Amino acid sequence: MAIYVYRCDTHGATERSLPIGTAQRTTECTTCGATAFRVYTAPRLSLGDATRRALIDRTERSADQPDVVSSPGPRPTRRAPVAANPALRRLPRP
Ligand SMILES: [Zn+2]
């Protein structure tokens, strides 16, 4: 389904939710029944919630505009913390 926008001369914009590709050039205004003409708009797509969109935008922006730092970050610790699971403690360590 897609949302299509139509405009009535008297009542302004009205929206219709229709299957993609089935939008007609005109429709009836929901208020007065007069002919409303289709208005072509940018596609109304959603990529989920705002947090996810912000994360995607930040990730894409880091490819062209990476954060500038004055020094490398802290060194990682030499040893990873020992797993709490006793069975994993017996595994060989690097
Ligand atoms: Zn109208």
PDB file of the backbone (N, CA, C, O) and the ligand in Angstrom, with CONECT records:
HET     ZN  A 101       1
ATOM      1  N   MET A   1       0.846  -1.186   0.000  1.00  0.00           N
ATOM      2  CA  MET A   1       0.000   0.000   0.000  1.00  0.00           C
ATOM      3  C   MET A   1       0.885   1.241   0.000  1.00  0.00           C
ATOM      4  O   MET A   1       1.979   1.267   0.563  1.00  0.00           O
ATOM      5  N   ALA A   2       0.363   2.249  -0.650  1.00  0.00           N
ATOM      6  CA  ALA A   2       1.066   3.529  -0.697  1.00  0.00           C
ATOM      7  C   ALA A   2       0.053   4.626  -0.428  1.00  0.00           C
ATOM      8  O   ALA A   2      -1.146   4.447  -0.641  1.00  0.00           O
ATOM      9  N   ILE A   3       0.540   5.746   0.037  1.00  0.00           N
ATOM     10  CA  ILE A   3      -0.332   6.883   0.318  1.00  0.00           C
ATOM     11  C   ILE A   3      -0.205   7.868  -0.838  1.00  0.00           C
ATOM     12  O   ILE A   3       0.892   8.332  -1.150  1.00  0.00           O
ATOM     13  N   TYR A   4      -1.313   8.179  -1.460  1.00  0.00           N
ATOM     14  CA  TYR A   4      -1.349   9.137  -2.555  1.00  0.00           C
ATOM     15  C   TYR A   4      -2.082  10.383  -2.092  1.00  0.00           C
ATOM     16  O   TYR A   4      -3.057  10.308  -1.345  1.00  0.00           O
ATOM     17  N   VAL A   5      -1.598  11.528  -2.547  1.00  0.00           N
ATOM     18  CA  VAL A   5      -2.178  12.804  -2.141  1.00  0.00           C
ATOM     19  C   VAL A   5      -2.978  13.375  -3.297  1.00  0.00           C
ATOM     20  O   VAL A   5      -2.504  13.424  -4.432  1.00  0.00           O
ATOM     21  N   TYR A   6      -4.190  13.805  -3.000  1.00  0.00           N
ATOM     22  CA  TYR A   6      -5.051  14.475  -3.969  1.00  0.00           C
ATOM     23  C   TYR A   6      -5.400  15.844  -3.414  1.00  0.00           C
ATOM     24  O   TYR A   6      -5.395  16.053  -2.201  1.00  0.00           O
ATOM     25  N   ARG A   7      -5.704  16.778  -4.313  1.00  0.00           N
ATOM     26  CA  ARG A   7      -6.032  18.124  -3.863  1.00  0.00           C
ATOM     27  C   ARG A   7      -7.371  18.550  -4.437  1.00  0.00           C
ATOM     28  O   ARG A   7      -7.585  18.540  -5.649  1.00  0.00           O
ATOM     29  N   CYS A   8      -8.271  18.927  -3.528  1.00  0.00           N
ATOM     30  CA  CYS A   8      -9.564  19.502  -3.895  1.00  0.00           C
ATOM     31  C   CYS A   8      -9.394  21.015  -3.914  1.00  0.00           C
ATOM     32  O   CYS A   8      -8.722  21.573  -3.047  1.00  0.00           O
ATOM     33  N   ASP A   9      -9.991  21.678  -4.887  1.00  0.00           N
ATOM     34  CA  ASP A   9      -9.866  23.132  -4.980  1.00  0.00           C
ATOM     35  C   ASP A   9     -10.454  23.829  -3.759  1.00  0.00           C
ATOM     36  O   ASP A   9     -10.000  24.910  -3.384  1.00  0.00           O
ATOM     37  N   THR A  10     -11.441  23.230  -3.147  1.00  0.00           N
ATOM     38  CA  THR A  10     -12.107  23.861  -2.008  1.00  0.00           C
ATOM     39  C   THR A  10     -11.513  23.426  -0.668  1.00  0.00           C
ATOM     40  O   THR A  10     -11.298  24.256   0.214  1.00  0.00           O
ATOM     41  N   HIS A  11     -11.251  22.140  -0.516  1.00  0.00           N
ATOM     42  CA  HIS A  11     -10.887  21.616   0.800  1.00  0.00           C
ATOM     43  C   HIS A  11      -9.408  21.265   0.949  1.00  0.00           C
ATOM     44  O   HIS A  11      -8.988  20.824   2.019  1.00  0.00           O
ATOM     45  N   GLY A  12      -8.621  21.450  -0.095  1.00  0.00           N
ATOM     46  CA  GLY A  12      -7.186  21.194   0.034  1.00  0.00           C
ATOM     47  C   GLY A  12      -6.835  19.727  -0.130  1.00  0.00           C
ATOM     48  O   GLY A  12      -7.536  18.971  -0.803  1.00  0.00           O
ATOM     49  N   ALA A  13      -5.734  19.343   0.499  1.00  0.00           N
ATOM     50  CA  ALA A  13      -5.178  18.005   0.294  1.00  0.00           C
ATOM     51  C   ALA A  13      -5.971  16.944   1.042  1.00  0.00           C
ATOM     52  O   ALA A  13      -6.457  17.158   2.152  1.00  0.00           O
ATOM     53  N   THR A  14      -6.081  15.806   0.397  1.00  0.00           N
ATOM     54  CA  THR A  14      -6.665  14.635   1.020  1.00  0.00           C
ATOM     55  C   THR A  14      -5.823  13.438   0.614  1.00  0.00           C
ATOM     56  O   THR A  14      -5.230  13.436  -0.464  1.00  0.00           O
ATOM     57  N   GLU A  15      -5.765  12.438   1.448  1.00  0.00           N
ATOM     58  CA  GLU A  15      -4.901  11.293   1.177  1.00  0.00           C
ATOM     59  C   GLU A  15      -5.732  10.043   0.969  1.00  0.00           C
ATOM     60  O   GLU A  15      -6.802   9.876   1.553  1.00  0.00           O
ATOM     61  N   ARG A  16      -5.216   9.177   0.131  1.00  0.00           N
ATOM     62  CA  ARG A  16      -5.830   7.875  -0.113  1.00  0.00           C
ATOM     63  C   ARG A  16      -4.756   6.811   0.013  1.00  0.00           C
ATOM     64  O   ARG A  16      -3.652   6.978  -0.505  1.00  0.00           O
ATOM     65  N   SER A  17      -5.060   5.744   0.679  1.00  0.00           N
ATOM     66  CA  SER A  17      -4.151   4.607   0.777  1.00  0.00           C
ATOM     67  C   SER A  17      -4.596   3.571  -0.240  1.00  0.00           C
ATOM     68  O   SER A  17      -5.677   2.992  -0.124  1.00  0.00           O
ATOM     69  N   LEU A  18      -3.749   3.345  -1.240  1.00  0.00           N
ATOM     70  CA  LEU A  18      -4.092   2.456  -2.351  1.00  0.00           C
ATOM     71  C   LEU A  18      -2.915   1.524  -2.633  1.00  0.00           C
ATOM     72  O   LEU A  18      -1.778   1.839  -2.283  1.00  0.00           O
ATOM     73  N   PRO A  19      -3.182   0.385  -3.262  1.00  0.00           N
ATOM     74  CA  PRO A  19      -2.069  -0.456  -3.692  1.00  0.00           C
ATOM     75  C   PRO A  19      -1.184   0.298  -4.684  1.00  0.00           C
ATOM     76  O   PRO A  19      -1.666   1.133  -5.449  1.00  0.00           O
ATOM     77  N   ILE A  20       0.100  -0.003  -4.662  1.00  0.00           N
ATOM     78  CA  ILE A  20       1.057   0.697  -5.531  1.00  0.00           C
ATOM     79  C   ILE A  20       0.688   0.478  -6.990  1.00  0.00           C
ATOM     80  O   ILE A  20       0.420  -0.644  -7.421  1.00  0.00           O
ATOM     81  N   GLY A  21       0.681   1.569  -7.738  1.00  0.00           N
ATOM     82  CA  GLY A  21       0.412   1.502  -9.165  1.00  0.00           C
ATOM     83  C   GLY A  21      -1.059   1.589  -9.528  1.00  0.00           C
ATOM     84  O   GLY A  21      -1.399   1.530 -10.710  1.00  0.00           O
ATOM     85  N   THR A  22      -1.940   1.727  -8.549  1.00  0.00           N
ATOM     86  CA  THR A  22      -3.367   1.768  -8.857  1.00  0.00           C
ATOM     87  C   THR A  22      -3.957   3.164  -8.704  1.00  0.00           C
ATOM     88  O   THR A  22      -5.167   3.335  -8.851  1.00  0.00           O
ATOM     89  N   ALA A  23      -3.139   4.154  -8.413  1.00  0.00           N
ATOM     90  CA  ALA A  23      -3.648   5.504  -8.209  1.00  0.00           C
ATOM     91  C   ALA A  23      -4.157   6.087  -9.530  1.00  0.00           C
ATOM     92  O   ALA A  23      -3.476   6.014 -10.552  1.00  0.00           O
ATOM     93  N   GLN A  24      -5.338   6.655  -9.495  1.00  0.00           N
ATOM     94  CA  GLN A  24      -5.901   7.308 -10.669  1.00  0.00           C
ATOM     95  C   GLN A  24      -5.467   8.769 -10.681  1.00  0.00           C
ATOM     96  O   GLN A  24      -4.960   9.285  -9.685  1.00  0.00           O
ATOM     97  N   ARG A  25      -5.667   9.420 -11.803  1.00  0.00           N
ATOM     98  CA  ARG A  25      -5.291  10.833 -11.927  1.00  0.00           C
ATOM     99  C   ARG A  25      -6.195  11.720 -11.081  1.00  0.00           C
ATOM    100  O   ARG A  25      -5.765  12.758 -10.578  1.00  0.00           O
ATOM    101  N   THR A  26      -7.438  11.311 -10.930  1.00  0.00           N
ATOM    102  CA  THR A  26      -8.381  12.080 -10.123  1.00  0.00           C
ATOM    103  C   THR A  26      -9.130  11.144  -9.185  1.00  0.00           C
ATOM    104  O   THR A  26      -9.155   9.930  -9.385  1.00  0.00           O
ATOM    105  N   THR A  27      -9.730  11.720  -8.172  1.00  0.00           N
ATOM    106  CA  THR A  27     -10.601  10.981  -7.263  1.00  0.00           C
ATOM    107  C   THR A  27     -11.635  11.950  -6.732  1.00  0.00           C
ATOM    108  O   THR A  27     -11.559  13.149  -6.998  1.00  0.00           O
ATOM    109  N   GLU A  28     -12.600  11.444  -5.984  1.00  0.00           N
ATOM    110  CA  GLU A  28     -13.604  12.324  -5.396  1.00  0.00           C
ATOM    111  C   GLU A  28     -13.105  12.830  -4.050  1.00  0.00           C
ATOM    112  O   GLU A  28     -12.504  12.089  -3.272  1.00  0.00           O
ATOM    113  N   CYS A  29     -13.365  14.100  -3.794  1.00  0.00           N
ATOM    114  CA  CYS A  29     -13.029  14.674  -2.494  1.00  0.00           C
ATOM    115  C   CYS A  29     -13.886  13.988  -1.440  1.00  0.00           C
ATOM    116  O   CYS A  29     -15.083  13.783  -1.643  1.00  0.00           O
ATOM    117  N   THR A  30     -13.275  13.633  -0.313  1.00  0.00           N
ATOM    118  CA  THR A  30     -14.013  12.936   0.737  1.00  0.00           C
ATOM    119  C   THR A  30     -15.012  13.845   1.428  1.00  0.00           C
ATOM    120  O   THR A  30     -15.935  13.357   2.081  1.00  0.00           O
ATOM    121  N   THR A  31     -14.850  15.163   1.300  1.00  0.00           N
ATOM    122  CA  THR A  31     -15.733  16.098   1.984  1.00  0.00           C
ATOM    123  C   THR A  31     -16.904  16.523   1.108  1.00  0.00           C
ATOM    124  O   THR A  31     -18.059  16.461   1.530  1.00  0.00           O
ATOM    125  N   CYS A  32     -16.598  16.956  -0.121  1.00  0.00           N
ATOM    126  CA  CYS A  32     -17.662  17.521  -0.954  1.00  0.00           C
ATOM    127  C   CYS A  32     -17.975  16.668  -2.187  1.00  0.00           C
ATOM    128  O   CYS A  32     -18.978  16.914  -2.856  1.00  0.00           O
ATOM    129  N   GLY A  33     -17.157  15.691  -2.494  1.00  0.00           N
ATOM    130  CA  GLY A  33     -17.445  14.835  -3.639  1.00  0.00           C
ATOM    131  C   GLY A  33     -16.991  15.409  -4.968  1.00  0.00           C
ATOM    132  O   GLY A  33     -17.187  14.777  -6.006  1.00  0.00           O
ATOM    133  N   ALA A  34     -16.389  16.591  -4.963  1.00  0.00           N
ATOM    134  CA  ALA A  34     -15.906  17.193  -6.201  1.00  0.00           C
ATOM    135  C   ALA A  34     -14.637  16.464  -6.659  1.00  0.00           C
ATOM    136  O   ALA A  34     -14.047  15.681  -5.914  1.00  0.00           O
ATOM    137  N   THR A  35     -14.243  16.738  -7.878  1.00  0.00           N
ATOM    138  CA  THR A  35     -13.050  16.106  -8.421  1.00  0.00           C
ATOM    139  C   THR A  35     -11.798  16.663  -7.751  1.00  0.00           C
ATOM    140  O   THR A  35     -11.593  17.876  -7.696  1.00  0.00           O
ATOM    141  N   ALA A  36     -10.972  15.761  -7.246  1.00  0.00           N
ATOM    142  CA  ALA A  36      -9.693  16.143  -6.648  1.00  0.00           C
ATOM    143  C   ALA A  36      -8.597  15.550  -7.520  1.00  0.00           C
ATOM    144  O   ALA A  36      -8.645  14.374  -7.883  1.00  0.00           O
ATOM    145  N   PHE A  37      -7.604  16.380  -7.855  1.00  0.00           N
ATOM    146  CA  PHE A  37      -6.523  15.949  -8.737  1.00  0.00           C
ATOM    147  C   PHE A  37      -5.340  15.451  -7.927  1.00  0.00           C
ATOM    148  O   PHE A  37      -5.062  15.933  -6.829  1.00  0.00           O
ATOM    149  N   ARG A  38      -4.660  14.484  -8.491  1.00  0.00           N
ATOM    150  CA  ARG A  38      -3.518  13.888  -7.812  1.00  0.00           C
ATOM    151  C   ARG A  38      -2.377  14.886  -7.736  1.00  0.00           C
ATOM    152  O   ARG A  38      -2.123  15.629  -8.684  1.00  0.00           O
ATOM    153  N   VAL A  39      -1.689  14.896  -6.596  1.00  0.00           N
ATOM    154  CA  VAL A  39      -0.498  15.713  -6.376  1.00  0.00           C
ATOM    155  C   VAL A  39       0.668  14.742  -6.249  1.00  0.00           C
ATOM    156  O   VAL A  39       0.634  13.821  -5.434  1.00  0.00           O
ATOM    157  N   TYR A  40       1.694  14.955  -7.057  1.00  0.00           N
ATOM    158  CA  TYR A  40       2.854  14.059  -7.018  1.00  0.00           C
ATOM    159  C   TYR A  40       3.808  14.537  -5.933  1.00  0.00           C
ATOM    160  O   TYR A  40       4.254  15.684  -5.937  1.00  0.00           O
ATOM    161  N   THR A  41       4.111  13.640  -5.009  1.00  0.00           N
ATOM    162  CA  THR A  41       4.973  13.969  -3.881  1.00  0.00           C
ATOM    163  C   THR A  41       6.111  12.966  -3.801  1.00  0.00           C
ATOM    164  O   THR A  41       6.128  11.967  -4.520  1.00  0.00           O
ATOM    165  N   ALA A  42       7.044  13.241  -2.935  1.00  0.00           N
ATOM    166  CA  ALA A  42       8.131  12.289  -2.691  1.00  0.00           C
ATOM    167  C   ALA A  42       7.536  11.028  -2.081  1.00  0.00           C
ATOM    168  O   ALA A  42       6.540  11.100  -1.361  1.00  0.00           O
ATOM    169  N   PRO A  43       8.133   9.878  -2.361  1.00  0.00           N
ATOM    170  CA  PRO A  43       7.598   8.652  -1.781  1.00  0.00           C
ATOM    171  C   PRO A  43       7.650   8.692  -0.263  1.00  0.00           C
ATOM    172  O   PRO A  43       8.629   9.154   0.324  1.00  0.00           O
ATOM    173  N   ARG A  44       6.625   8.221   0.344  1.00  0.00           N
ATOM    174  CA  ARG A  44       6.567   8.207   1.802  1.00  0.00           C
ATOM    175  C   ARG A  44       6.987   6.838   2.278  1.00  0.00           C
ATOM    176  O   ARG A  44       6.174   5.925   2.425  1.00  0.00           O
ATOM    177  N   LEU A  45       8.274   6.721   2.515  1.00  0.00           N
ATOM    178  CA  LEU A  45       8.838   5.455   2.955  1.00  0.00           C
ATOM    179  C   LEU A  45       9.280   5.587   4.394  1.00  0.00           C
ATOM    180  O   LEU A  45       9.636   6.671   4.856  1.00  0.00           O
ATOM    181  N   SER A  46       9.253   4.493   5.079  1.00  0.00           N
ATOM    182  CA  SER A  46       9.686   4.488   6.460  1.00  0.00           C
ATOM    183  C   SER A  46      10.690   3.368   6.656  1.00  0.00           C
ATOM    184  O   SER A  46      10.498   2.266   6.142  1.00  0.00           O
ATOM    185  N   LEU A  47      11.746   3.633   7.385  1.00  0.00           N
ATOM    186  CA  LEU A  47      12.758   2.620   7.658  1.00  0.00           C
ATOM    187  C   LEU A  47      12.726   2.217   9.115  1.00  0.00           C
ATOM    188  O   LEU A  47      13.747   1.803   9.665  1.00  0.00           O
ATOM    189  N   GLY A  48      11.604   2.325   9.735  1.00  0.00           N
ATOM    190  CA  GLY A  48      11.507   1.919  11.130  1.00  0.00           C
ATOM    191  C   GLY A  48      11.501   3.111  12.055  1.00  0.00           C
ATOM    192  O   GLY A  48      11.140   4.221  11.666  1.00  0.00           O
ATOM    193  N   ASP A  49      11.907   2.864  13.286  1.00  0.00           N
ATOM    194  CA  ASP A  49      11.816   3.916  14.289  1.00  0.00           C
ATOM    195  C   ASP A  49      12.937   4.937  14.130  1.00  0.00           C
ATOM    196  O   ASP A  49      13.881   4.725  13.369  1.00  0.00           O
ATOM    197  N   ALA A  50      12.824   6.034  14.849  1.00  0.00           N
ATOM    198  CA  ALA A  50      13.752   7.151  14.718  1.00  0.00           C
ATOM    199  C   ALA A  50      15.164   6.769  15.151  1.00  0.00           C
ATOM    200  O   ALA A  50      16.135   7.233  14.554  1.00  0.00           O
ATOM    201  N   THR A  51      15.293   5.936  16.172  1.00  0.00           N
ATOM    202  CA  THR A  51      16.613   5.530  16.643  1.00  0.00           C
ATOM    203  C   THR A  51      17.350   4.758  15.558  1.00  0.00           C
ATOM    204  O   THR A  51      18.542   4.972  15.333  1.00  0.00           O
ATOM    205  N   ARG A  52      16.651   3.877  14.902  1.00  0.00           N
ATOM    206  CA  ARG A  52      17.274   3.094  13.830  1.00  0.00           C
ATOM    207  C   ARG A  52      17.674   3.999  12.665  1.00  0.00           C
ATOM    208  O   ARG A  52      18.765   3.853  12.114  1.00  0.00           O
ATOM    209  N   ARG A  53      16.808   4.920  12.294  1.00  0.00           N
ATOM    210  CA  ARG A  53      17.134   5.834  11.191  1.00  0.00           C
ATOM    211  C   ARG A  53      18.355   6.686  11.537  1.00  0.00           C
ATOM    212  O   ARG A  53      19.218   6.913  10.689  1.00  0.00           O
ATOM    213  N   ALA A  54      18.426   7.160  12.798  1.00  0.00           N
ATOM    214  CA  ALA A  54      19.573   7.969  13.219  1.00  0.00           C
ATOM    215  C   ALA A  54      20.857   7.156  13.157  1.00  0.00           C
ATOM    216  O   ALA A  54      21.901   7.673  12.758  1.00  0.00           O
ATOM    217  N   LEU A  55      20.788   5.897  13.545  1.00  0.00           N
ATOM    218  CA  LEU A  55      21.970   5.037  13.490  1.00  0.00           C
ATOM    219  C   LEU A  55      22.408   4.817  12.044  1.00  0.00           C
ATOM    220  O   LEU A  55      23.600   4.872  11.743  1.00  0.00           O
ATOM    221  N   ILE A  56      21.465   4.571  11.160  1.00  0.00           N
ATOM    222  CA  ILE A  56      21.792   4.379   9.748  1.00  0.00           C
ATOM    223  C   ILE A  56      22.391   5.656   9.165  1.00  0.00           C
ATOM    224  O   ILE A  56      23.382   5.598   8.437  1.00  0.00           O
ATOM    225  N   ASP A  57      21.800   6.803   9.477  1.00  0.00           N
ATOM    226  CA  ASP A  57      22.325   8.076   8.974  1.00  0.00           C
ATOM    227  C   ASP A  57      23.750   8.312   9.479  1.00  0.00           C
ATOM    228  O   ASP A  57      24.618   8.743   8.720  1.00  0.00           O
ATOM    229  N   ARG A  58      23.986   8.032  10.754  1.00  0.00           N
ATOM    230  CA  ARG A  58      25.326   8.243  11.326  1.00  0.00           C
ATOM    231  C   ARG A  58      26.342   7.311  10.681  1.00  0.00           C
ATOM    232  O   ARG A  58      27.470   7.714  10.397  1.00  0.00           O
ATOM    233  N   THR A  59      25.946   6.084  10.453  1.00  0.00           N
ATOM    234  CA  THR A  59      26.857   5.130   9.819  1.00  0.00           C
ATOM    235  C   THR A  59      27.192   5.566   8.401  1.00  0.00           C
ATOM    236  O   THR A  59      28.353   5.510   7.994  1.00  0.00           O
ATOM    237  N   GLU A  60      26.192   5.999   7.646  1.00  0.00           N
ATOM    238  CA  GLU A  60      26.450   6.450   6.273  1.00  0.00           C
ATOM    239  C   GLU A  60      27.302   7.718   6.264  1.00  0.00           C
ATOM    240  O   GLU A  60      28.166   7.877   5.402  1.00  0.00           O
ATOM    241  N   ARG A  61      27.066   8.618   7.216  1.00  0.00           N
ATOM    242  CA  ARG A  61      27.819   9.871   7.279  1.00  0.00           C
ATOM    243  C   ARG A  61      29.285   9.610   7.638  1.00  0.00           C
ATOM    244  O   ARG A  61      30.166  10.353   7.204  1.00  0.00           O
ATOM    245  N   SER A  62      29.556   8.562   8.427  1.00  0.00           N
ATOM    246  CA  SER A  62      30.934   8.285   8.842  1.00  0.00           C
ATOM    247  C   SER A  62      31.803   7.862   7.654  1.00  0.00           C
ATOM    248  O   SER A  62      33.028   7.939   7.744  1.00  0.00           O
ATOM    249  N   ALA A  63      31.206   7.422   6.552  1.00  0.00           N
ATOM    250  CA  ALA A  63      31.994   7.047   5.379  1.00  0.00           C
ATOM    251  C   ALA A  63      32.593   8.281   4.718  1.00  0.00           C
ATOM    252  O   ALA A  63      33.710   8.223   4.205  1.00  0.00           O
ATOM    253  N   ASP A  64      31.875   9.387   4.720  1.00  0.00           N
ATOM    254  CA  ASP A  64      32.349  10.611   4.067  1.00  0.00           C
ATOM    255  C   ASP A  64      32.883  11.635   5.058  1.00  0.00           C
ATOM    256  O   ASP A  64      33.789  12.400   4.730  1.00  0.00           O
ATOM    257  N   GLN A  65      32.337  11.656   6.253  1.00  0.00           N
ATOM    258  CA  GLN A  65      32.710  12.655   7.247  1.00  0.00           C
ATOM    259  C   GLN A  65      33.037  11.956   8.566  1.00  0.00           C
ATOM    260  O   GLN A  65      32.275  12.063   9.527  1.00  0.00           O
ATOM    261  N   PRO A  66      34.169  11.238   8.620  1.00  0.00           N
ATOM    262  CA  PRO A  66      34.481  10.532   9.869  1.00  0.00           C
ATOM    263  C   PRO A  66      34.818  11.515  10.993  1.00  0.00           C
ATOM    264  O   PRO A  66      35.260  12.636  10.739  1.00  0.00           O
ATOM    265  N   ASP A  67      34.606  11.088  12.219  1.00  0.00           N
ATOM    266  CA  ASP A  67      34.971  11.922  13.366  1.00  0.00           C
ATOM    267  C   ASP A  67      36.485  12.106  13.397  1.00  0.00           C
ATOM    268  O   ASP A  67      37.239  11.162  13.164  1.00  0.00           O
ATOM    269  N   VAL A  68      36.921  13.333  13.688  1.00  0.00           N
ATOM    270  CA  VAL A  68      38.347  13.633  13.755  1.00  0.00           C
ATOM    271  C   VAL A  68      38.775  13.516  15.210  1.00  0.00           C
ATOM    272  O   VAL A  68      38.140  14.078  16.102  1.00  0.00           O
ATOM    273  N   VAL A  69      39.871  12.772  15.442  1.00  0.00           N
ATOM    274  CA  VAL A  69      40.382  12.609  16.798  1.00  0.00           C
ATOM    275  C   VAL A  69      41.809  13.133  16.848  1.00  0.00           C
ATOM    276  O   VAL A  69      42.496  13.177  15.828  1.00  0.00           O
ATOM    277  N   SER A  70      42.254  13.533  18.042  1.00  0.00           N
ATOM    278  CA  SER A  70      43.601  14.069  18.193  1.00  0.00           C
ATOM    279  C   SER A  70      44.599  12.988  18.598  1.00  0.00           C
ATOM    280  O   SER A  70      45.807  13.186  18.468  1.00  0.00           O
ATOM    281  N   SER A  71      44.117  11.858  19.084  1.00  0.00           N
ATOM    282  CA  SER A  71      45.016  10.779  19.480  1.00  0.00           C
ATOM    283  C   SER A  71      44.254   9.462  19.373  1.00  0.00           C
ATOM    284  O   SER A  71      43.023   9.437  19.362  1.00  0.00           O
ATOM    285  N   PRO A  72      45.004   8.375  19.297  1.00  0.00           N
ATOM    286  CA  PRO A  72      44.313   7.083  19.241  1.00  0.00           C
ATOM    287  C   PRO A  72      43.600   6.805  20.559  1.00  0.00           C
ATOM    288  O   PRO A  72      43.945   7.369  21.597  1.00  0.00           O
ATOM    289  N   GLY A  73      42.648   5.969  20.505  1.00  0.00           N
ATOM    290  CA  GLY A  73      41.879   5.620  21.689  1.00  0.00           C
ATOM    291  C   GLY A  73      42.713   4.812  22.666  1.00  0.00           C
ATOM    292  O   GLY A  73      43.859   4.480  22.365  1.00  0.00           O
ATOM    293  N   PRO A  74      42.168   4.489  23.823  1.00  0.00           N
ATOM    294  CA  PRO A  74      42.916   3.718  24.820  1.00  0.00           C
ATOM    295  C   PRO A  74      43.263   2.336  24.275  1.00  0.00           C
ATOM    296  O   PRO A  74      42.532   1.755  23.473  1.00  0.00           O
ATOM    297  N   ARG A  75      44.415   1.827  24.744  1.00  0.00           N
ATOM    298  CA  ARG A  75      44.844   0.506  24.289  1.00  0.00           C
ATOM    299  C   ARG A  75      43.942  -0.551  24.903  1.00  0.00           C
ATOM    300  O   ARG A  75      43.515  -0.431  26.051  1.00  0.00           O
ATOM    301  N   PRO A  76      43.666  -1.554  24.150  1.00  0.00           N
ATOM    302  CA  PRO A  76      42.841  -2.625  24.727  1.00  0.00           C
ATOM    303  C   PRO A  76      43.653  -3.407  25.749  1.00  0.00           C
ATOM    304  O   PRO A  76      44.879  -3.483  25.668  1.00  0.00           O
ATOM    305  N   THR A  77      42.966  -3.968  26.680  1.00  0.00           N
ATOM    306  CA  THR A  77      43.656  -4.775  27.690  1.00  0.00           C
ATOM    307  C   THR A  77      44.256  -6.004  27.020  1.00  0.00           C
ATOM    308  O   THR A  77      43.750  -6.490  26.009  1.00  0.00           O
ATOM    309  N   ARG A  78      45.351  -6.499  27.608  1.00  0.00           N
ATOM    310  CA  ARG A  78      46.048  -7.625  26.970  1.00  0.00           C
ATOM    311  C   ARG A  78      45.211  -8.891  27.003  1.00  0.00           C
ATOM    312  O   ARG A  78      45.172  -9.647  26.032  1.00  0.00           O
ATOM    313  N   ARG A  79      44.572  -9.108  28.077  1.00  0.00           N
ATOM    314  CA  ARG A  79      43.794 -10.334  28.219  1.00  0.00           C
ATOM    315  C   ARG A  79      42.316 -10.004  28.297  1.00  0.00           C
ATOM    316  O   ARG A  79      41.872  -9.066  28.959  1.00  0.00           O
ATOM    317  N   ALA A  80      41.604 -10.820  27.593  1.00  0.00           N
ATOM    318  CA  ALA A  80      40.158 -10.693  27.689  1.00  0.00           C
ATOM    319  C   ALA A  80      39.733 -11.242  29.046  1.00  0.00           C
ATOM    320  O   ALA A  80      40.372 -12.160  29.560  1.00  0.00           O
ATOM    321  N   PRO A  81      38.699 -10.716  29.624  1.00  0.00           N
ATOM    322  CA  PRO A  81      38.253 -11.238  30.915  1.00  0.00           C
ATOM    323  C   PRO A  81      37.876 -12.720  30.794  1.00  0.00           C
ATOM    324  O   PRO A  81      37.312 -13.170  29.797  1.00  0.00           O
ATOM    325  N   VAL A  82      38.207 -13.433  31.828  1.00  0.00           N
ATOM    326  CA  VAL A  82      37.939 -14.878  31.825  1.00  0.00           C
ATOM    327  C   VAL A  82      36.434 -15.091  31.875  1.00  0.00           C
ATOM    328  O   VAL A  82      35.710 -14.461  32.645  1.00  0.00           O
ATOM    329  N   ALA A  83      36.006 -15.987  31.038  1.00  0.00           N
ATOM    330  CA  ALA A  83      34.572 -16.245  30.978  1.00  0.00           C
ATOM    331  C   ALA A  83      34.079 -16.815  32.297  1.00  0.00           C
ATOM    332  O   ALA A  83      34.792 -17.538  32.992  1.00  0.00           O
ATOM    333  N   ALA A  84      32.877 -16.480  32.612  1.00  0.00           N
ATOM    334  CA  ALA A  84      32.303 -16.945  33.868  1.00  0.00           C
ATOM    335  C   ALA A  84      31.932 -18.424  33.797  1.00  0.00           C
ATOM    336  O   ALA A  84      31.810 -19.084  34.828  1.00  0.00           O
ATOM    337  N   ASN A  85      31.758 -18.931  32.612  1.00  0.00           N
ATOM    338  CA  ASN A  85      31.385 -20.330  32.466  1.00  0.00           C
ATOM    339  C   ASN A  85      32.610 -21.207  32.737  1.00  0.00           C
ATOM    340  O   ASN A  85      33.600 -21.085  32.015  1.00  0.00           O
ATOM    341  N   PRO A  86      32.587 -22.088  33.750  1.00  0.00           N
ATOM    342  CA  PRO A  86      33.759 -22.913  34.079  1.00  0.00           C
ATOM    343  C   PRO A  86      34.215 -23.795  32.916  1.00  0.00           C
ATOM    344  O   PRO A  86      35.406 -24.084  32.803  1.00  0.00           O
ATOM    345  N   ALA A  87      33.317 -24.218  32.068  1.00  0.00           N
ATOM    346  CA  ALA A  87      33.710 -25.081  30.956  1.00  0.00           C
ATOM    347  C   ALA A  87      34.578 -24.315  29.973  1.00  0.00           C
ATOM    348  O   ALA A  87      35.450 -24.906  29.335  1.00  0.00           O
ATOM    349  N   LEU A  88      34.356 -22.993  29.834  1.00  0.00           N
ATOM    350  CA  LEU A  88      35.143 -22.190  28.892  1.00  0.00           C
ATOM    351  C   LEU A  88      36.531 -21.863  29.438  1.00  0.00           C
ATOM    352  O   LEU A  88      37.424 -21.502  28.671  1.00  0.00           O
ATOM    353  N   ARG A  89      36.727 -21.985  30.751  1.00  0.00           N
ATOM    354  CA  ARG A  89      38.030 -21.671  31.343  1.00  0.00           C
ATOM    355  C   ARG A  89      39.103 -22.675  30.900  1.00  0.00           C
ATOM    356  O   ARG A  89      40.291 -22.355  30.898  1.00  0.00           O
ATOM    357  N   ARG A  90      38.690 -23.861  30.534  1.00  0.00           N
ATOM    358  CA  ARG A  90      39.647 -24.902  30.146  1.00  0.00           C
ATOM    359  C   ARG A  90      40.117 -24.748  28.711  1.00  0.00           C
ATOM    360  O   ARG A  90      41.047 -25.436  28.290  1.00  0.00           O
ATOM    361  N   LEU A  91      39.492 -23.859  27.955  1.00  0.00           N
ATOM    362  CA  LEU A  91      39.899 -23.674  26.561  1.00  0.00           C
ATOM    363  C   LEU A  91      41.268 -23.011  26.507  1.00  0.00           C
ATOM    364  O   LEU A  91      41.590 -22.226  27.399  1.00  0.00           O
ATOM    365  N   PRO A  92      42.094 -23.299  25.484  1.00  0.00           N
ATOM    366  CA  PRO A  92      43.419 -22.668  25.386  1.00  0.00           C
ATOM    367  C   PRO A  92      43.302 -21.170  25.181  1.00  0.00           C
ATOM    368  O   PRO A  92      42.379 -20.676  24.532  1.00  0.00           O
ATOM    369  N   ARG A  93      44.275 -20.458  25.759  1.00  0.00           N
ATOM    370  CA  ARG A  93      44.322 -18.990  25.653  1.00  0.00           C
ATOM    371  C   ARG A  93      45.405 -18.595  24.665  1.00  0.00           C
ATOM    372  O   ARG A  93      46.417 -19.288  24.558  1.00  0.00           O
ATOM    373  N   PRO A  94      45.223 -17.519  23.956  1.00  0.00           N
ATOM    374  CA  PRO A  94      46.271 -17.075  23.030  1.00  0.00           C
ATOM    375  C   PRO A  94      47.474 -16.538  23.764  1.00  0.00           C
ATOM    376  O   PRO A  94      48.446 -16.122  23.134  1.00  0.00           O
TER     377      PRO A  94
HETATM  378 ZN    ZN A 101     -13.695  19.111  -1.501  1.00  0.00          ZN2+
END
